[in-house]
């Protein structure tokens, strides 16, 4: 009887580990799963970053519109020359020294005016604003275009030639070519995301 118990214990203990074949099989399954899941996760992550940049930009426009109405002064939104940064600040030369000349140059402003809200941000890495001349009817997507938020709650959407538009759009693009478009209406200064066909 004691011999049978020992034999049973010995057999049970001999299966306590994994064989080399079992370990290699598990590693192969994990490698295959990683190869399938990793590109999907990277794609999801980039889509989230792109959407997050759009949401941040729309929130900053709401802040600009609110500040313009609260302070009774015009606020300006402009893409900076890097095509990855933008600034929102009162439309006065002190806040926009690099825009001192040109069609959409800001006025001098009142030196006794209280300091205004300034928002200056960069898009996340691998994202940038697409130039306006790449698309038809897109007037806001380059550094020469200027969007003004007025104290009455409207917006003035000016292209690089100083011409005013009733609506204008901005594109944010990521390296793989995915893009999102925000379109603003001058009458309401409200922005809405517009679906656009993505590259294959």
TORFINU-729969 format. One record per residue: residue in three letters; x negated, y negated, z of N, C-alpha, C in turn; residue number from 1. Coordinates in nm, 2 decimals. Atoms other than C-alpha are relative to their C-alpha. Last residue first. Layout:
N
code; neast; nnorth; nup; caeast; canorth; caup; ceast; cnorth; cup; pos
ALA; X; Y; Z; X; Y; Z; X; Y; Z; NUM
...
This chain:
200
code; neast; nnorth; nup; caeast; canorth; caup; ceast; cnorth; cup; pos
UNK; 0.00; -0.15; -0.01; 0.68; -5.43; -4.78; -0.14; 0.05; 0.05; 200
UNK; 0.08; -0.07; 0.10; 0.68; -5.81; -4.72; 0.00; 0.15; 0.03; 199
UNK; 0.13; -0.02; -0.04; 0.97; -5.94; -4.50; -0.08; 0.08; -0.11; 198
UNK; 0.05; -0.13; 0.05; 1.28; -6.09; -4.65; -0.15; 0.02; 0.04; 197
UNK; 0.07; 0.00; 0.13; 1.39; -6.38; -4.44; -0.05; 0.14; -0.03; 196
UNK; 0.07; -0.12; 0.05; 1.64; -6.41; -4.16; -0.06; -0.02; -0.13; 195
UNK; -0.06; -0.04; 0.12; 1.69; -6.76; -4.03; -0.06; 0.13; -0.05; 194
UNK; 0.08; -0.09; 0.07; 1.63; -6.85; -3.67; 0.07; 0.05; -0.12; 193
UNK; -0.05; -0.14; 0.00; 1.82; -7.15; -3.56; -0.09; 0.08; -0.08; 192
UNK; 0.07; -0.09; 0.09; 1.71; -7.49; -3.45; 0.07; 0.14; 0.01; 191
UNK; 0.00; -0.14; -0.05; 1.93; -7.77; -3.31; -0.07; 0.09; -0.10; 190
UNK; 0.13; -0.04; -0.06; 1.85; -8.13; -3.37; -0.01; 0.13; 0.06; 189
UNK; -0.01; -0.05; -0.13; 2.22; -8.19; -3.43; -0.13; 0.03; 0.08; 188
UNK; -0.12; 0.05; -0.07; 2.24; -8.40; -3.74; 0.01; 0.04; 0.15; 187
UNK; 0.03; 0.14; -0.05; 1.88; -8.33; -3.85; 0.12; -0.05; 0.08; 186
UNK; -0.09; 0.09; 0.07; 1.93; -7.95; -3.88; -0.01; -0.14; 0.06; 185
UNK; -0.06; 0.10; -0.08; 1.64; -7.73; -3.79; 0.09; -0.09; -0.08; 184
UNK; -0.05; 0.12; 0.08; 1.54; -7.41; -3.95; 0.07; -0.09; 0.09; 183
UNK; -0.10; 0.08; -0.08; 1.32; -7.15; -3.78; 0.04; -0.12; -0.09; 182
UNK; -0.03; 0.14; 0.04; 1.16; -6.89; -4.00; 0.10; -0.06; 0.09; 181
UNK; -0.12; 0.04; -0.06; 0.98; -6.57; -3.89; 0.02; -0.14; -0.04; 180
UNK; -0.02; 0.14; -0.02; 0.71; -6.39; -4.08; 0.14; -0.02; 0.06; 179
UNK; -0.13; 0.02; -0.06; 0.55; -6.05; -4.11; 0.01; -0.15; 0.03; 178
UNK; -0.10; 0.06; 0.09; 0.25; -6.07; -4.34; 0.14; -0.01; 0.05; 177
UNK; -0.05; -0.10; 0.09; 0.01; -5.83; -4.17; 0.11; -0.05; -0.09; 176
UNK; 0.10; -0.05; 0.10; -0.18; -6.13; -4.04; 0.05; 0.11; -0.09; 175
UNK; 0.11; -0.08; -0.06; 0.11; -6.29; -3.87; -0.08; 0.06; -0.10; 174
UNK; 0.04; -0.12; 0.07; 0.33; -6.57; -4.00; -0.11; 0.07; 0.08; 173
UNK; 0.11; -0.06; -0.08; 0.53; -6.85; -3.84; -0.03; 0.13; -0.06; 172
UNK; 0.03; -0.14; 0.00; 0.74; -7.04; -4.09; -0.11; 0.03; 0.10; 171
UNK; 0.13; -0.03; -0.03; 0.90; -7.38; -4.03; -0.02; 0.15; 0.00; 170
UNK; 0.03; -0.13; -0.06; 1.22; -7.51; -4.18; -0.15; 0.01; 0.03; 169
UNK; 0.14; -0.04; 0.03; 1.38; -7.84; -4.26; -0.03; 0.12; 0.07; 168
UNK; 0.05; -0.11; -0.08; 1.73; -7.98; -4.26; -0.14; 0.04; -0.06; 167
UNK; -0.11; -0.03; -0.09; 1.89; -8.31; -4.36; -0.02; 0.13; 0.08; 166
UNK; -0.08; -0.11; 0.04; 1.57; -8.43; -4.51; 0.11; 0.03; 0.10; 165
UNK; -0.08; -0.06; -0.10; 1.39; -8.76; -4.50; 0.08; 0.11; -0.05; 164
UNK; -0.14; -0.02; 0.04; 1.11; -8.85; -4.74; 0.07; 0.07; 0.11; 163
UNK; -0.09; 0.10; -0.07; 0.79; -8.98; -4.58; 0.15; 0.02; -0.04; 162
UNK; -0.01; 0.12; 0.08; 0.56; -8.81; -4.84; 0.09; -0.11; 0.07; 161
UNK; 0.13; 0.07; 0.01; 0.45; -8.54; -4.60; 0.00; -0.13; -0.09; 160
UNK; 0.10; -0.08; 0.06; 0.81; -8.44; -4.52; -0.13; -0.09; -0.01; 159
UNK; 0.07; 0.07; 0.10; 1.02; -8.62; -4.26; -0.10; 0.09; -0.06; 158
UNK; 0.09; -0.10; 0.06; 1.29; -8.46; -4.05; -0.07; -0.06; -0.12; 157
UNK; 0.04; 0.06; 0.13; 1.46; -8.72; -3.83; -0.11; 0.09; -0.05; 156
UNK; 0.14; -0.01; 0.04; 1.64; -8.55; -3.54; -0.02; -0.06; -0.14; 155
UNK; 0.03; -0.05; 0.14; 1.96; -8.62; -3.36; -0.15; 0.01; -0.02; 154
UNK; -0.02; -0.14; 0.01; 2.03; -8.64; -2.98; -0.02; 0.06; -0.15; 153
UNK; -0.15; -0.04; 0.01; 2.09; -9.01; -2.96; 0.02; 0.15; -0.02; 152
UNK; -0.07; 0.01; -0.13; 1.73; -9.07; -2.82; 0.15; 0.03; -0.01; 151
UNK; -0.05; 0.13; -0.03; 1.58; -8.94; -3.15; 0.08; 0.00; 0.13; 150
UNK; -0.12; -0.02; -0.08; 1.36; -8.63; -3.19; 0.05; -0.14; 0.05; 149
UNK; -0.03; 0.09; -0.11; 1.12; -8.69; -3.48; 0.13; 0.03; 0.07; 148
UNK; -0.14; -0.01; -0.05; 0.98; -8.42; -3.70; 0.01; -0.09; 0.12; 147
UNK; -0.02; 0.06; -0.14; 0.67; -8.50; -3.90; 0.15; 0.02; 0.03; 146
UNK; -0.14; 0.02; -0.03; 0.53; -8.32; -4.21; 0.02; -0.04; 0.15; 145
UNK; -0.05; 0.13; 0.04; 0.17; -8.38; -4.30; 0.14; -0.03; 0.03; 144
UNK; 0.04; 0.11; -0.09; 0.04; -8.09; -4.09; 0.04; -0.14; -0.04; 143
UNK; 0.14; 0.04; 0.02; 0.24; -7.83; -4.28; -0.03; -0.12; 0.08; 142
UNK; 0.11; -0.10; -0.04; 0.55; -7.62; -4.22; -0.14; -0.04; -0.04; 141
UNK; 0.07; 0.03; -0.12; 0.82; -7.89; -4.20; -0.12; 0.08; 0.03; 140
UNK; 0.06; 0.12; -0.01; 0.95; -7.93; -4.55; -0.08; -0.02; 0.13; 139
UNK; 0.05; 0.00; -0.13; 1.05; -7.59; -4.66; -0.08; -0.13; 0.02; 138
UNK; -0.08; 0.06; -0.11; 1.28; -7.63; -4.95; -0.05; 0.01; 0.14; 137
UNK; -0.09; 0.10; 0.05; 1.09; -7.38; -5.18; 0.08; -0.06; 0.12; 136
UNK; -0.14; -0.04; 0.01; 0.81; -7.19; -5.01; 0.08; -0.12; -0.05; 135
UNK; -0.01; -0.14; 0.04; 0.43; -7.19; -5.03; 0.14; 0.05; -0.02; 134
UNK; -0.01; -0.01; 0.15; 0.42; -7.57; -5.04; 0.01; 0.15; -0.05; 133
UNK; -0.13; 0.02; 0.06; 0.51; -7.58; -4.67; 0.01; 0.03; -0.15; 132
UNK; -0.01; 0.13; 0.07; 0.20; -7.42; -4.54; 0.13; -0.02; -0.07; 131
UNK; 0.02; -0.01; 0.15; 0.25; -7.12; -4.32; 0.02; -0.14; -0.06; 130
UNK; -0.11; 0.07; 0.07; 0.21; -7.18; -3.94; -0.03; 0.02; -0.15; 129
UNK; 0.03; 0.14; 0.04; -0.03; -6.93; -3.78; 0.13; -0.05; -0.07; 128
UNK; -0.13; 0.06; 0.05; -0.03; -6.60; -3.59; -0.04; -0.14; -0.04; 127
UNK; -0.05; -0.07; 0.12; -0.34; -6.37; -3.55; 0.14; -0.06; -0.05; 126
UNK; 0.10; -0.05; 0.10; -0.42; -6.50; -3.20; 0.08; 0.07; -0.11; 125
UNK; 0.09; -0.11; -0.03; -0.12; -6.65; -3.02; -0.09; 0.03; -0.11; 124
UNK; -0.06; -0.13; 0.02; 0.01; -6.99; -3.13; -0.09; 0.11; 0.04; 123
UNK; 0.05; -0.07; 0.11; -0.16; -7.29; -2.98; 0.09; 0.13; -0.01; 122
UNK; 0.02; -0.15; -0.01; 0.01; -7.54; -2.76; -0.06; 0.06; -0.12; 121
UNK; 0.09; -0.04; 0.10; 0.03; -7.91; -2.68; -0.03; 0.15; 0.01; 120
UNK; 0.01; -0.15; 0.01; 0.33; -8.04; -2.49; -0.10; 0.02; -0.12; 119
UNK; 0.09; -0.05; 0.11; 0.31; -8.40; -2.38; -0.01; 0.15; 0.01; 118
UNK; 0.03; -0.14; -0.01; 0.59; -8.56; -2.17; -0.08; 0.03; -0.12; 117
UNK; -0.10; -0.09; 0.04; 0.58; -8.94; -2.15; -0.04; 0.15; 0.01; 116
UNK; 0.06; -0.11; 0.07; 0.38; -9.18; -1.95; 0.11; 0.10; -0.04; 115
UNK; 0.04; -0.11; -0.08; 0.59; -9.48; -1.85; -0.06; 0.11; -0.08; 114
UNK; -0.09; -0.11; -0.01; 0.61; -9.77; -2.09; -0.06; 0.11; 0.08; 113
UNK; -0.05; -0.01; -0.13; 0.39; -10.07; -2.02; 0.10; 0.11; 0.02; 112
UNK; 0.10; -0.04; -0.10; 0.18; -10.02; -2.33; 0.05; 0.01; 0.14; 111
UNK; 0.01; 0.10; -0.11; 0.49; -10.04; -2.55; -0.10; 0.05; 0.10; 110
UNK; -0.06; -0.03; -0.13; 0.46; -9.85; -2.87; -0.02; -0.10; 0.10; 109
UNK; 0.09; 0.03; -0.11; 0.22; -9.90; -3.16; 0.05; 0.05; 0.14; 108
UNK; 0.01; 0.14; -0.04; 0.44; -9.73; -3.41; -0.09; -0.01; 0.12; 107
UNK; -0.09; 0.05; -0.11; 0.37; -9.38; -3.54; -0.02; -0.14; 0.03; 106
UNK; 0.08; 0.05; -0.12; 0.22; -9.31; -3.88; 0.10; -0.05; 0.11; 105
UNK; -0.08; -0.03; -0.13; 0.45; -9.11; -4.11; -0.07; -0.05; 0.12; 104
UNK; -0.14; 0.03; 0.01; 0.33; -9.26; -4.44; 0.08; 0.02; 0.13; 103
UNK; -0.08; -0.09; 0.08; -0.04; -9.26; -4.35; 0.15; -0.04; 0.00; 102
UNK; -0.03; 0.05; 0.13; -0.26; -9.42; -4.09; 0.08; 0.11; -0.08; 101
UNK; -0.01; 0.15; 0.01; -0.27; -9.38; -3.72; 0.03; -0.06; -0.13; 100
UNK; -0.11; 0.02; 0.10; -0.20; -9.00; -3.73; 0.02; -0.15; -0.02; 99
UNK; 0.04; -0.06; 0.12; -0.53; -8.91; -3.55; 0.10; -0.02; -0.11; 98
UNK; 0.11; 0.08; 0.06; -0.45; -9.15; -3.27; -0.04; 0.05; -0.14; 97
UNK; 0.03; -0.05; 0.14; -0.12; -8.97; -3.20; -0.11; -0.08; -0.07; 96
UNK; -0.01; -0.14; 0.00; -0.04; -9.01; -2.83; -0.04; 0.07; -0.13; 95
UNK; 0.08; -0.05; -0.11; -0.15; -9.37; -2.80; -0.01; 0.15; 0.01; 94
UNK; 0.14; -0.01; 0.05; 0.00; -9.44; -3.15; -0.09; 0.05; 0.11; 93
UNK; 0.08; 0.12; -0.02; 0.35; -9.38; -3.02; -0.14; 0.02; -0.03; 92
UNK; 0.04; 0.05; 0.13; 0.61; -9.12; -3.11; -0.07; -0.13; 0.01; 91
UNK; -0.07; 0.12; 0.05; 0.63; -8.97; -2.76; -0.06; -0.05; -0.14; 90
UNK; 0.03; 0.11; -0.08; 0.47; -8.62; -2.75; 0.08; -0.12; -0.04; 89
UNK; -0.13; 0.07; -0.02; 0.51; -8.27; -2.89; -0.04; -0.11; 0.10; 88
UNK; -0.01; 0.09; -0.11; 0.19; -8.11; -3.03; 0.14; -0.06; 0.00; 87
UNK; -0.09; 0.11; 0.02; 0.12; -7.81; -3.25; 0.01; -0.09; 0.13; 86
UNK; -0.03; 0.08; -0.12; -0.16; -7.56; -3.29; 0.11; -0.10; -0.04; 85
UNK; -0.03; -0.10; -0.11; -0.22; -7.27; -3.53; 0.05; -0.08; 0.12; 84
UNK; -0.11; -0.09; 0.04; -0.23; -7.46; -3.86; 0.04; 0.10; 0.10; 83
UNK; 0.04; -0.14; -0.01; -0.56; -7.60; -3.75; 0.10; 0.10; -0.05; 82
UNK; 0.07; -0.04; 0.12; -0.46; -7.95; -3.87; -0.05; 0.15; 0.00; 81
UNK; 0.14; 0.06; 0.01; -0.20; -8.00; -3.61; -0.08; 0.07; -0.11; 80
UNK; 0.10; -0.10; 0.00; 0.17; -7.92; -3.65; -0.14; -0.07; -0.02; 79
UNK; 0.08; -0.01; 0.12; 0.38; -8.21; -3.55; -0.09; 0.12; 0.01; 78
UNK; 0.05; -0.14; 0.01; 0.67; -8.28; -3.32; -0.09; 0.00; -0.12; 77
UNK; 0.05; -0.05; 0.13; 0.74; -8.64; -3.23; -0.05; 0.14; 0.02; 76
UNK; 0.11; -0.10; -0.02; 0.95; -8.79; -2.95; -0.03; 0.06; -0.14; 75
UNK; 0.02; -0.10; 0.11; 1.15; -9.11; -2.99; -0.11; 0.09; 0.04; 74
UNK; 0.11; 0.02; 0.09; 1.24; -9.30; -2.67; -0.01; 0.11; -0.10; 73
UNK; -0.04; 0.10; 0.09; 1.55; -9.33; -2.45; -0.11; -0.04; -0.10; 72
UNK; 0.09; 0.12; 0.00; 1.38; -9.15; -2.17; 0.04; -0.11; -0.09; 71
UNK; 0.02; 0.05; -0.14; 1.65; -8.89; -2.10; -0.07; -0.13; 0.01; 70
UNK; -0.13; 0.05; -0.05; 1.75; -8.85; -2.47; -0.01; -0.06; 0.14; 69
UNK; -0.04; 0.12; 0.08; 1.40; -8.82; -2.60; 0.13; -0.06; 0.05; 68
UNK; 0.09; 0.11; -0.04; 1.30; -8.59; -2.31; 0.04; -0.13; -0.08; 67
UNK; -0.05; 0.04; -0.13; 1.60; -8.36; -2.39; -0.08; -0.12; 0.05; 66
UNK; -0.13; 0.06; 0.02; 1.51; -8.34; -2.76; 0.06; -0.06; 0.14; 65
UNK; 0.02; 0.13; 0.07; 1.15; -8.27; -2.68; 0.13; -0.07; -0.01; 64
UNK; 0.06; 0.09; -0.09; 1.24; -8.00; -2.42; -0.02; -0.14; -0.06; 63
UNK; -0.10; 0.04; -0.09; 1.47; -7.84; -2.67; -0.05; -0.09; 0.11; 62
UNK; -0.08; 0.09; 0.07; 1.19; -7.84; -2.92; 0.12; -0.05; 0.08; 61
UNK; 0.08; 0.13; 0.00; 0.96; -7.67; -2.67; 0.08; -0.11; -0.07; 60
UNK; -0.01; 0.06; -0.14; 1.22; -7.40; -2.62; -0.07; -0.13; 0.01; 59
UNK; -0.14; 0.05; -0.01; 1.24; -7.34; -3.00; 0.02; -0.06; 0.14; 58
UNK; -0.01; 0.12; 0.08; 0.86; -7.31; -3.01; 0.14; -0.06; 0.01; 57
UNK; 0.07; 0.11; -0.07; 0.85; -7.07; -2.72; 0.01; -0.13; -0.08; 56
UNK; -0.08; 0.04; -0.12; 1.12; -6.85; -2.88; -0.06; -0.11; 0.07; 55
UNK; -0.12; 0.07; 0.05; 0.94; -6.84; -3.22; 0.08; -0.05; 0.12; 54
UNK; 0.04; 0.13; 0.05; 0.61; -6.75; -3.05; 0.11; -0.09; -0.05; 53
UNK; 0.03; 0.08; -0.12; 0.78; -6.47; -2.85; -0.04; -0.14; -0.04; 52
UNK; -0.13; 0.05; -0.05; 0.93; -6.34; -3.18; -0.02; -0.09; 0.13; 51
UNK; -0.05; 0.10; 0.10; 0.58; -6.32; -3.33; 0.13; -0.05; 0.05; 50
UNK; 0.08; 0.12; -0.01; 0.44; -6.16; -3.01; 0.05; -0.10; -0.10; 49
UNK; -0.03; 0.06; -0.12; 0.72; -5.90; -3.00; -0.07; -0.14; 0.01; 48
UNK; -0.13; 0.05; 0.02; 0.67; -5.81; -3.37; 0.05; -0.08; 0.13; 47
UNK; 0.01; 0.12; 0.08; 0.30; -5.77; -3.30; 0.14; -0.07; -0.03; 46
UNK; 0.07; 0.11; -0.07; 0.37; -5.54; -3.01; -0.02; -0.13; -0.08; 45
UNK; -0.10; 0.06; -0.09; 0.63; -5.33; -3.20; -0.07; -0.12; 0.08; 44
UNK; -0.10; 0.07; 0.07; 0.38; -5.28; -3.48; 0.10; -0.07; 0.09; 43
UNK; 0.07; 0.12; 0.05; 0.10; -5.18; -3.24; 0.10; -0.09; -0.08; 42
UNK; 0.01; 0.09; -0.11; 0.34; -4.94; -3.07; -0.07; -0.13; -0.04; 41
UNK; -0.13; 0.05; -0.03; 0.44; -4.78; -3.40; -0.01; -0.10; 0.12; 40
UNK; -0.04; 0.11; 0.10; 0.08; -4.76; -3.51; 0.14; -0.05; 0.03; 39
UNK; 0.09; 0.12; -0.01; -0.02; -4.58; -3.17; 0.04; -0.11; -0.11; 38
UNK; -0.06; 0.10; -0.09; 0.28; -4.34; -3.16; -0.08; -0.13; -0.01; 37
UNK; -0.14; 0.04; 0.04; 0.20; -4.11; -3.45; 0.05; -0.12; 0.07; 36
UNK; 0.01; 0.05; 0.14; -0.18; -4.08; -3.40; 0.13; -0.05; -0.05; 35
UNK; 0.06; 0.13; 0.00; -0.12; -4.06; -3.02; -0.01; -0.06; -0.14; 34
UNK; -0.10; 0.09; -0.06; 0.13; -3.77; -3.06; -0.06; -0.14; 0.00; 33
UNK; -0.10; 0.02; 0.10; -0.12; -3.59; -3.28; 0.10; -0.10; 0.04; 32
UNK; 0.06; 0.08; 0.10; -0.40; -3.64; -3.03; 0.10; -0.03; -0.11; 31
UNK; 0.01; 0.14; -0.04; -0.18; -3.52; -2.75; -0.06; -0.09; -0.10; 30
UNK; -0.13; 0.06; 0.00; -0.08; -3.21; -2.94; 0.00; -0.14; 0.05; 29
UNK; -0.04; 0.02; 0.14; -0.44; -3.13; -3.02; 0.14; -0.06; -0.01; 28
UNK; 0.08; 0.12; 0.05; -0.55; -3.18; -2.66; 0.05; -0.03; -0.14; 27
UNK; -0.05; 0.12; -0.07; -0.27; -2.95; -2.54; -0.07; -0.12; -0.05; 26
UNK; -0.14; 0.02; 0.05; -0.37; -2.68; -2.79; 0.06; -0.13; 0.05; 25
UNK; 0.02; 0.05; 0.14; -0.74; -2.71; -2.70; 0.14; -0.03; -0.06; 24
UNK; 0.05; 0.14; -0.01; -0.65; -2.66; -2.33; -0.02; -0.07; -0.14; 23
UNK; -0.11; 0.08; -0.05; -0.44; -2.35; -2.41; -0.04; -0.15; 0.01; 22
UNK; -0.10; 0.01; 0.11; -0.71; -2.20; -2.63; 0.11; -0.09; 0.05; 21
UNK; 0.05; 0.10; 0.09; -0.97; -2.26; -2.36; 0.09; -0.03; -0.11; 20
UNK; 0.10; -0.05; 0.09; -0.76; -2.07; -2.11; -0.05; -0.11; -0.09; 19
UNK; -0.04; -0.01; 0.14; -0.58; -2.24; -1.83; -0.11; 0.06; -0.08; 18
UNK; 0.05; 0.11; 0.09; -0.62; -2.18; -1.46; 0.05; 0.01; -0.14; 17
UNK; -0.01; 0.13; -0.06; -0.43; -1.98; -1.18; -0.05; -0.12; -0.09; 16
UNK; -0.08; 0.09; 0.09; -0.37; -1.68; -1.40; 0.01; -0.14; 0.06; 15
UNK; 0.07; 0.00; 0.12; -0.65; -1.46; -1.23; 0.07; -0.09; -0.10; 14
UNK; 0.11; 0.10; 0.00; -0.51; -1.55; -0.89; -0.07; -0.01; -0.14; 13
UNK; -0.06; 0.13; -0.01; -0.18; -1.36; -0.96; -0.11; -0.11; 0.00; 12
UNK; -0.06; 0.04; 0.13; -0.36; -1.06; -1.09; 0.06; -0.14; 0.01; 11
UNK; 0.11; 0.02; 0.09; -0.59; -1.04; -0.78; 0.06; -0.05; -0.14; 10
UNK; 0.07; 0.13; -0.02; -0.30; -1.09; -0.55; -0.10; -0.03; -0.10; 9
UNK; -0.10; 0.10; 0.04; -0.11; -0.80; -0.71; -0.06; -0.14; 0.02; 8
UNK; -0.01; 0.01; 0.14; -0.42; -0.58; -0.69; 0.09; -0.10; -0.05; 7
UNK; 0.12; 0.07; 0.05; -0.47; -0.67; -0.33; 0.00; -0.01; -0.15; 6
UNK; -0.02; 0.14; -0.03; -0.10; -0.58; -0.25; -0.13; -0.08; -0.05; 5
UNK; -0.09; 0.06; 0.09; -0.14; -0.25; -0.43; 0.02; -0.15; 0.02; 4
UNK; 0.07; 0.01; 0.13; -0.46; -0.16; -0.24; 0.10; -0.07; -0.10; 3
UNK; 0.09; 0.11; 0.00; -0.28; -0.24; 0.09; -0.07; -0.02; -0.13; 2
UNK; -0.08; 0.12; 0.00; 0.00; 0.00; 0.00; -0.09; -0.13; 0.00; 1
